[in-house]
Amino acid sequence: MSDEASAMIGEDTVLTDEEEEYLADAITTLETEVFVDGLGHDHFRALDENEGSREEWQEYVSRMGDAGFNAISVPEAHGGPGGTIIETVLAEQAIGYCGNIVHACQTSLTQHVGRTMYEHGNQHITEEYLEPMAAGDLVVAQAYTEPRSGTDLAHLETDAEKDGDEWVINGEKRFIDFAPYADFYFTPVRTSGEDGDREGVSIIVIDRDTDGIELLQDQSDWHGFRGTGASWMQFDDVRVPEANLVGNEGEAWSYITDELNLEHLTVARYCLGASQQALEIAANYTANREVNERPVSRYQAVNHKVAEMVTKLDGAYLLNTRAARIMDDRGVSAGRMESAMAKWLGNELAHEIADTCIQIMGGIGTTTSYPVEQTQRDVRAGRFMGGATEVMKSVVQHDAYQLLLDEEFDADLVGNEREGLPWLSEDEQPARIADE
């Protein structure tokens, strides 16, 4: 970003001066205190080759805790910085811009897992997990996806049965980011009800060193978004204290949907931040690379692409900020449609921008001389992480129809327009119809 950092390319009239300053300060802190001394560009490249380590992730979350970037919207009384949802998404944007989205993902987990712990966790959860996570003492993993359920979380097969003062957990999870590095797993399980029931789903926090946990397969060799140690894992008679239940038994469905509502914004925002860095690199490259004795940026086929990307990027940021503002005003369960809009457009656009940047840079854009090719591979994952684009569209259409339908629209006239136009009242009907 330029010296006068902004949450958008054009002038931002939506954020307050204090929020703009927060973003600028976040970028400075990340560049001078976090992504340095072993966590710089060599570290980014090592992660892309799946050569990360538990020690590096511990160091990363520790620095983020010191900087106040973990669990931002959790109040100070519960160990968090006491910030806002707006500050949360701005921080995620800055992480995606300054580091890469794998770092942003780990911090994002502290945002939405932390918020759920704050709103529903007991004192034990707060003291043993939330406060240390916010401080940067614990690495978190979210163990949601299973071999036969992902988006359809109500069909999860991992179950937990009560045995005295303990929960006994059995089942498998897969594609679990940070599984080898995490200190605990934030884990949905079925404690009652039937397959497909929303009632009966619970969340339990499981310590990494608990007997019965096994990582069955390394799944980290993805197209992009590497370095999380994504794994297929098994719980075999894993026993955890009953106090590790988050909220009420069997009532976690609403906790999960609220958490995902916030995650939609963080995932989209950090992917947009990463794509903005790619766009800046591509703009500078094309302004300085000459073809036929003039900069590539002077060719309309190139500069119109930049114009399109800049315009769309600002629009995506505005949608994201709007949804974050709604959550700040009315809680993380609010703005369901607006959050889905921001997730859908933001993640699709982030990938489009990164891919277009490669196109206008040419062959050099596909090499490791520039980070654009890695960004293109990384942000591809954002189109399904935390909710696929297709799911977001389904959410939007559902809520949009509720807002668009007009009770005065005369359904009886649909297919019978010779007798009247359904979108007009009786007094507004055209004369030819009224006369008939």
Buried (B, 14 or more C-beta within 10 A) or exposed (E): BEEEBBBBBEEBEBBEEEBBEBBBBBBEBBBEEBBEEEBEEEBBBBBBEBEBBBEBBBBBBBBBBBBBBBBBBBEEEBBBBBBBBBBBBBBBBBBBBBBBBBBBBBBBBBBBBBBBBBBBBBEBBBEBBBBBBBBBBBBBBBBBBBEEBBBEBBBBBBBBBEEEEBBBBBBBBBBBBBBBBBBBBBBBBBBBEEEEBBEBBBBBBBBBEBEBBEBEEEBBEBEBBBBBBBBBBBBEEBBBBBBBBBBEBBBBBEBBBBBBBBBBBBBBBBBBBBBBBBBBBBBEBBBEBEEEEEBBBEBEEBBEBBEEBBEBBBBBBBBBBBBBBBBBEEBBBBBBBBBBBBBBBBBBBBBBBBBBBBEBBEEEBBEEEBBBBBBBBBBBBBBBBBBBBEBBEBBBEEBEEEEEEEEEEBEEBEEEEEEBBBEBEEEEBEEEBEEE
